[in-house]
Every structure is written in structure tokens, then in C-alpha cells.
Amino acid sequence: MTELHLWLRHEDRPTERRTPVVPSDARRLVESGVTLTVEESPQRIFPIEEYEAVGARVAPAGSWVAAPPAAVVLGLKELPDGPAELTHRHIFFGHAYKRQPGAEDLLRRFAAGGGALLDLEYLVDDHGRRLAAFGYWAGYLGAALAVLQHRGRLVAPLTPTSKEELDETLRPAAGDEEFSALVIGALGRSGRGAHVALRAAGLDPTCWDLEETRDLDRAALLAHDVMVNCVLATTPVPPFLRETDLDDPARRLRTLCDVTCDVGSALNVLPVYDRTTEWDEPVRRLRKEPPLDLIAIDNLPSLLPKESSEGFSGQLLPLLLDFGTGGPWGRGLDRFRAACRELGIVEGESGDV
């Protein structure tokens, strides 16, 4: 591996407490010869002192804009609105390849500055399977919040917790009514997490995947009390829910959690809402009678920041240790360039990975 300078940035979103590299894995990077700079962050689940103790350099929050040109800026969620020109290579979840709102503006910022996006969602193996993902914990938390909402025990605003504390709230209590739950996309990471959480809540969920959704039984879907969508579509498919379904008088569905949150994308399988929900108001009522509540939070794993960070960092570490121009990183750069071409964006000199 050529000399690598990783710059772990502070997350601009106030509710983002996760990190893509935990201190124990930071030690591995430093010991392997990687130069690691970590920005101070008041909200990151791991304090800056733990990174400093393993040999990382410390920098002020937001200082990545002045990082050395060869540094690779590593984060998770969206960048702040400035600067207008992005000169570095960035690793994060850009949500920019499905023409989501703001996608073109982000790619134009990279093109203007000559930087490049190495999107974590498109860091894949030879068969197109993602190599580092938060999916399990996203599904777990999405299902957990749906259960708590359906049982009338979801407390807002949401606050980060531990798995032990969350599982304690999931256990059925005396007087809880039984209800049916459906997980769509049950065989993926998110679907498996959702299934485990629902089992922890004392439920035996219905599990659907490709076979069950190829010829969708819409009446059977609407006959469930709770639905958790974990499908990450890569090609257009008929929507699972339509506006007319929400007005179906036979609809039993009362609580809907969209873990995928592809709102605004042509690949959205739940085009029945137009914006996500937030930690301070995690639930939006889509219909009053009969009621239908929506949970659509796009950083669910941050509610279990320690567990989800440790899992993700462990998956990402070997990829960072093998950072280079080929393999997953080369495919990631190719995908960025293809996305720019699809939008007619002329690239700057983004160079090799």
C-alpha cells in the first residue's frame, strides 16, 4: 500500500454519533503506517483522547477543508454546504447515484474541485455485494422503533442508547396486545436485523424477499399491523405501497417503518411520503382514519452508536489497510465517474484512488 493519510472528519449532523473507525481499529491503521488525523467532535461516541492514545493526530472540527491535498477525508453522512469546490477524495455515504435530491449539486462540487467521491454504499466485491454496511443495526432499530410506536411506548425525542437498554424496552409487558409484523427484504443485512429485533419483542414476523415480492400480494401486505421495509432496490420495481392503498378501507396496516429511506429516488418502493422523519419527531401520521404512522429515519444506527460503529469499523478496516487503485476502491471511483457522466458533468482531475 502506498502512503496513506486518512482524515477522519467530525460529522456535521448533530444527531450523528457514529464513526467509521473506532479507536482499536485506529491503532491498527497507525501501526500499519497509515497517517491518521482525527478531528475533535463533541458528539462522537468515542472521545478524542482514545484516538490520540493510539497515535492519531488531532485536528479541530471542520479542518478537513485545509487538509493536505493527498489526504483522504473519511466520514459517514452528508458534508456541510461549503466549500463549493471539493478538492479531496472523500469516503462517505453520498446518496448521489440514484438522482436523489441534492445529488447533482454534490457531484458538481467534486467536479469543480477535482476531488472524488468513494461512496461507501458502492464499495463492493467482484459480485456487487457491499463490503461495509450498517444494515443489520439499521434493520434492528427500525423494527424496534416500529414495535415501540405500535405499543404506544415510543418516546420522543429519540436519544442514543445501548442494545441492552433497548432490548429491555422491547420485551412484551402484561396487557400488550398481539399484532402481526411483516419484514420485506428479510434476507439482507437489514432484514436479518429487523427479524432479530421483532423476535426480541416476542413476535414471529412474516418474512418476504424477492420470491414473495416478485408478484406482490398487496392485500396480504395490508393485512399486517406493522411493516418494516428493508429493500434496497437497484433497479425500478413496482411500488409496494401506493396512495390508493393507504385509503383502502380493508387496510389493517397501522405502523410503517422505512429503513431504506430512498425518498426522492426513482427506485423508491414506498412513494407515499416526501420527506424523512427526525429524532425530535420520529413519527409522522400519513392517514388519520384508520391511522397509519410512518417512521423514516435515515441514520437509525446512530441510536446504537457504539455497537454499530464497532461492527462497521471492523468491516471497513481491511479495506482501508488495502487502499489503492484497484479492487473495491477502483470500482468505487469508476462508479463516481459514471454518475458524473450520466448527469453530463465534466470532471476535474480526480486522478487515481
Secondary structure, 3 states (H helix, E strand, C coil): CCCCEEEECCCCCCCCCCCCCCHHHHHHHHHCCCEEEEECCCCCCCCHHHHHCCCCEEECCCHHHHCCCCCEEECCCCCCCCCCCCCCEEEECCCCCCCCCCHHHHHHHHHHHCCEEEEHHHCECCCCCECCCCHHHHHHHHHHHHHHHHCCCCCCCCCCCCHHHHHHHHCCCCCCCCCCEEEECCCCHHHHHHHHHHHHCCCCCEEECHHHHHCCCHHHHHCCCEEEECCCCCCCCCCCCCHHHHCCCCCCCCEEEECCCCCCCCCCCCCCCCCCCCCCCCCEEEEECCEEEEECCCCHHHHCHHHHHHHHHHHHHHHHHCCCCCHHHHHHHHHHHHHHHHCCCCCCCCCCC
